[in-house]
Amino acid sequence: MNSSIAFIDLAAQRRRFGNAIDAAVLRVLDHGGYIMGREVKVLEDDLAAFCGAKHVISCANGTDAIGMILIAKGVGPGQAVLCPSFTFAATAEVVAWLGATPVFVDVREDTFNMEVASLESGLEKARSLGLEPVGVISVDLFGQPADYDHIEPFCAREGLWLLCDAAQGFGAVYKGRKVGTIGLATTTSFFPAKPLGCYGDGGAIFTDDDELAGILRSLRVHGQGTDKYDNVRIGMNGRLDTVQAAVLIEKLKMFPEEIEARDQIARRYSTLLAGIAIVPAVPDGLTSVWAQYTLRIPGCNRERFQADLKRDGVPTAVYYPKPLHRQTAYKAYPFAGNGLPTSDRLAAEVVSLPMHPYLTEEIQDRIVHVVRGALATQKAAMA
């Protein structure tokens, strides 16, 4: 059996950074400002400079980031928020937290991102149920931005706010616009496995809206007014730890270089795997940070494929094996039209390969060799 390859090699990244992160953490330990210490503001300023957003509000995690925006917008019972079904549960979870109704819509087959025609259908479904549609949560899935040329006009026409869930997409670019500068607000996650990850949980919100930014900063600290003992609204404990901010300051310095490395690896994967599997597509004018490199293998036995790769030391993952509208917790919520066929089909076909900036060409070649062999064997058996 071959030695196992890391799906996401955080150890290789740590070796690359050397002592920089250790030193950053020690500085926090020395000054003792563990909660809302000076590194938090430095990180927010650095993130704003990186993407061009006017305001950055760091927070405890990517889920809280979405939740804080919905709270700030007063989302509640009787209201509907449109979101894709082919995504992680956090996107819809926060809508349900507040008693509002997530209405699930379908995604595009080529990019895995929200399909605008299904948005139209989802809006009709919400209204037919007597719900008040108030917003859209798009998802920049697997690292590339959603179809904002069509989503933004739809939202403007229908009077809906747009929240961009970029938990996987921070660092990407949409036709010259950096993720973090699109919509009413953008959220991201710094979970360790994300392209820009810390060593625990963390998240951030990006917005150009001054009023919204002020409300979010209040919500983050229990709804504080002039200070934390002056509570002007119902809030939450949504702060980012200073230690995690220190880690992210150092990682952000290398982030552009890591994005480029991810893109080169993805392009090489696609060149070497084209013709034997459906490789991911990035439309012209867009970039991806390749949070995942996801193939489609229609007609193949995915479990057997994964087992074959695992035997040869190549890990895989499935994002996502079941769309949200099929999940036990969400199946009672409405969805667009008479079904979400693309989400259902993709859930049965997708499989993700190892992806991180430190995959050498030798390891890439090994992965490609095993993938091609496993798929060729299945296709030969079906012939």
ABEGO torsion letter per residue (X at the ends): XBBBBBABBAAAAAAAAEAAAAAAAAAAAAAGBABGBAAAAAAAAAAAAAAGBABBBBBABAAAAAAAAAAAAGBBBGBBBBBBABBBAAAAAAAAAAGBBBBBBBBBAAAGBBBAAAAAAAAAAAAAAGBBBABBBBBBBGGBBBBAAAAAAAAAAAGBBBBBBAAAABGBBBGGBBBGABEABBBBBABAABABBBABBBBBBBBABAAAAAAAAAAABGGBBABAABBABBBBBABBBAAAAAAAAAAAAAAAAAAAAAAAAAAAAAAAABGABBBBBBBBGBBBAGABBBBBBBGBBAAAAAAAAAAAGBBBBBOBABBAAABAAAAABBBBEAEBAAAAAAAAABBBBBBBAABBAAAAAAAAAAAAAAAAAAAAAAX
